[in-house]
Amino acid sequence: MKNNVKKLRKECNLTLQDIADITGLSKSYLCELEKGKYCPSLRYARVISNALNNTMDKVFPDEWMGSDHGQS
């Protein structure tokens, strides 16, 4: 799944570890998410978007964002 996590994270001068610490998600999960290998649940999308001080539609522009069945 295409997303803007890495781009926005770098714009915020944050590392994967920073985002992991803020969100409580693992660094490895976030790395794979940035590569488009996971589709986050709605809950995770919100947490990540908040950590990046952005909206879900900016962070995950191509995502349906309607259900909570992503990888965890």
MARTORZA-801156 format. One record per residue (C-alpha): residue number from 1; residue in one letter; x, y, z. Coordinates in steps of 0.2 Angstrom, whole numbers. Example, Ala and Ser with C-alpha at 12.3 -4.5 7.8 and 13.67 -1.06 7.14 Angstrom:
// MARTORZA-801156
1_A_62_-22_39
2_S_68_-5_36
***
This chain:
// MARTORZA-801156
1_M_0_0_0
2_K_7_17_-5
3_N_9_30_9
4_N_18_45_13
5_V_25_40_30
6_K_43_40_26
7_K_42_57_17
8_L_32_65_31
9_R_43_57_44
10_K_59_64_36
11_E_51_81_34
12_C_48_81_53
13_N_66_76_55
14_L_61_60_64
15_T_69_43_64
16_L_60_27_63
17_Q_64_25_82
18_D_57_42_86
19_I_40_37_78
20_A_41_20_86
21_D_43_28_103
22_I_29_40_100
23_T_17_27_93
24_G_21_12_103
25_L_23_2_87
26_S_38_-8_83
27_K_52_0_72
28_S_51_-16_61
29_Y_33_-14_58
30_L_35_5_54
31_C_49_0_42
32_E_39_-12_32
33_L_24_0_32
34_E_35_13_24
35_K_39_0_11
36_G_21_-2_7
37_K_21_-20_14
38_Y_7_-17_26
39_C_-10_-9_26
40_P_-12_-1_43
41_S_-28_-3_53
42_L_-38_13_56
43_R_-32_14_73
44_Y_-14_12_68
45_A_-16_25_54
46_R_-23_37_66
47_V_-9_35_78
48_I_4_36_65
49_S_-4_52_57
50_N_-5_60_74
51_A_14_56_77
52_L_17_65_60
53_N_6_80_65
54_N_-4_76_49
55_T_-21_70_43
56_M_-24_52_38
57_D_-28_57_20
58_K_-11_65_19
59_V_-2_51_26
60_F_-12_37_18
61_P_-19_46_2
62_D_-23_30_-8
63_E_-31_20_7
64_W_-49_16_9
65_M_-48_20_28
66_G_-65_12_31
67_S_-61_-3_41
68_D_-50_-10_55
69_H_-42_-26_47
70_G_-24_-21_43
71_Q_-9_-30_49
72_S_-4_-28_67
***
